[in-house]
Amino acid sequence: MPRSRSSTPNKADVIEAVCEALLNGNSAKARKVARSEYRFQFHEKEQRQITPLQALNLFWRDGFVDRYSGQRLVFPGILRLLSKRLPKEFPYHRNWKMSECHIAYYELSPTIDHVMPVARGGLDDESNWVTTSMLRNSAKANWTLEELGWKLYPAGNVKVWDGLTHLFIELIESQPNLLQDKRLSNWYRLAHHVLRT
């Protein structure tokens, strides 16, 4: 079947051309087409080490806004606090087992994602990091925004929406015994740190 050629070849057309070359017994041509029009690019993956404080600073920078959807996210400790206070209404599983964890953990918990995936050559630094939800992070995986048809939304403003950070602090201070929970204690300490900076 004849193909129309443009300056940027359709990827399916490239695969077809490679297959046609192979079918005609021309492995050299198949290799040449593959290398010139749909080249494999190996990227060595670096081990990512982001501290909870770095993550929180990024969430703060982005105003607790999911940069892939524009939706508001919440301070990480707030859902843990709700799970502690209302375990049946907000169940949590330490390994995030989806059948045993409230969907809010996936929809509203902020996490860090690489806009250009490291596996695709993106940098592992703040210039390539954005805040997103666990749900969108999982959906995006190693795809680019262009491949998914997504866009990057502007960061929020913590003066308008702080992800309920202040409310988290108030709830903890109204029940100091919650600080016996190591995770809540850590989030409380980190919340105070970002508020001071």
C-alpha positions in Angstrom: 0.0 0.0 0.0 1.5 3.4 -1.0 2.3 5.8 1.8 2.4 9.6 1.7 5.8 10.8 3.1 6.0 14.0 5.1 9.0 15.6 6.8 8.0 13.8 10.1 7.1 10.2 9.2 4.2 8.5 10.8 5.6 6.0 13.2 3.3 3.2 12.0 4.5 4.0 8.4 8.1 3.6 9.6 7.3 0.2 11.1 5.6 -0.7 7.8 8.7 0.3 5.8 10.9 -1.7 8.0 8.7 -4.8 7.6 8.5 -4.3 3.8 12.3 -4.2 3.6 12.5 -7.4 5.7 9.9 -9.0 3.5 11.9 -8.1 0.4 15.0 -9.7 2.1 16.7 -6.4 2.6 17.8 -6.4 6.3 20.3 -3.6 5.6 17.6 -1.3 4.4 15.3 -2.3 7.3 18.1 -1.4 9.8 18.8 1.9 8.0 15.1 3.0 8.0 14.8 2.0 11.7 18.0 3.9 12.7 17.2 7.0 10.7 13.5 7.4 11.2 12.6 5.7 14.5 15.8 5.3 16.4 16.0 3.5 19.7 17.4 5.8 22.4 18.9 4.2 25.5 18.9 6.3 28.6 20.6 5.1 31.7 18.3 5.5 34.7 19.6 7.3 37.7 18.6 6.4 41.3 16.3 9.2 42.5 16.8 10.4 46.1 14.2 13.0 47.0 13.8 13.8 50.7 10.4 14.4 52.2 11.5 18.0 52.8 12.5 18.5 49.1 9.1 17.0 48.1 7.2 19.3 50.4 9.1 22.3 49.2 8.1 21.3 45.6 4.4 20.9 46.6 4.7 24.3 48.3 6.3 25.8 45.2 3.5 24.5 43.0 0.8 25.6 45.4 -0.5 22.1 46.0 -1.9 22.1 42.4 -1.7 19.0 40.2 0.3 20.4 37.3 -1.2 17.9 34.9 -4.9 18.5 35.7 -5.0 21.9 37.5 -6.9 20.2 40.4 -6.1 21.1 44.1 -4.2 18.5 46.1 -3.8 18.2 49.9 -0.9 18.3 52.3 0.3 14.6 52.6 -0.2 14.4 56.4 -3.9 15.4 56.3 -5.1 12.1 54.8 -2.9 10.1 57.3 -4.5 12.2 60.1 -7.9 11.4 58.8 -7.0 7.7 58.5 -5.9 7.8 62.1 -9.0 9.6 63.4 -11.5 7.9 61.0 -10.0 4.6 60.0 -13.2 3.1 58.6 -14.1 6.2 56.6 -10.5 6.8 55.4 -8.8 3.4 55.3 -5.1 3.4 54.6 -2.8 0.5 53.7 0.9 0.8 54.3 1.7 -0.6 50.9 -1.0 1.5 49.2 -3.0 -1.7 48.3 -5.8 -0.1 46.2 -8.6 -2.4 47.5 -7.8 -1.4 51.1 -6.9 2.3 50.7 -9.3 5.2 50.3 -9.3 6.6 46.7 -8.5 10.0 48.1 -4.9 8.8 48.6 -4.6 8.4 44.8 -6.7 11.4 43.8 -5.4 14.0 46.3 -2.0 13.0 47.6 0.8 15.0 45.9 3.8 13.3 44.5 6.7 14.4 42.3 6.9 13.5 38.6 9.4 14.3 35.9 7.8 16.2 33.1 10.3 14.6 30.6 10.7 11.1 32.0 14.2 10.3 33.1 13.9 7.0 31.1 13.5 9.2 28.1 16.4 11.5 28.7 14.8 14.0 31.2 16.9 15.5 33.9 16.4 14.4 37.5 16.4 17.9 39.1 13.9 20.6 40.1 13.8 22.1 36.6 12.1 18.9 35.5 10.0 18.1 38.6 6.3 19.0 39.0 3.6 18.2 41.6 0.9 15.8 40.5 -1.4 13.3 42.1 -0.5 9.6 42.6 -3.3 8.8 40.1 -1.9 11.0 37.3 1.7 10.0 38.1 0.7 6.3 37.6 -1.2 7.1 34.4 1.6 9.2 32.9 4.4 6.7 33.7 7.2 7.2 31.1 5.1 9.0 28.5 5.6 12.6 27.5 2.8 15.2 27.8 2.6 15.4 24.0 2.1 11.6 23.7 -0.7 11.7 26.2 -2.3 14.9 24.8 -1.8 16.5 28.3 -0.6 20.0 29.1 1.2 21.6 32.0 -1.0 23.8 34.1 0.3 26.8 36.0 1.5 26.4 39.6 -0.9 27.5 42.3 -0.4 30.0 45.0 0.0 28.8 48.6 -1.5 32.1 49.9 -4.7 31.0 48.1 -4.5 27.2 48.7 -2.0 25.7 51.0 -3.2 22.1 50.6 -4.8 22.3 54.1 -1.4 22.6 55.7 -2.6 25.1 58.3 -5.6 23.0 59.1 -3.4 19.9 59.5 -1.3 21.9 62.1 -4.5 23.0 63.9 -5.8 19.5 64.0 -2.6 18.1 65.4 -2.3 20.8 68.0 -5.9 20.2 69.1 -4.9 16.6 69.8 -1.2 16.4 70.6 -1.4 12.7 71.3 -1.5 12.3 67.5 2.2 13.2 67.5 2.9 9.7 68.9 2.4 8.5 65.3 5.8 8.8 63.7 4.5 9.7 60.3 2.2 12.4 61.6 5.0 13.8 63.8 7.3 14.0 60.8 4.7 15.8 58.7 4.0 18.2 61.5 7.7 19.0 61.8 8.0 19.5 58.0 4.9 21.6 57.9 6.4 24.0 60.5 9.6 24.0 58.5 8.1 25.1 55.2 5.9 27.7 57.0 9.0 29.3 58.5 10.8 29.5 55.2 
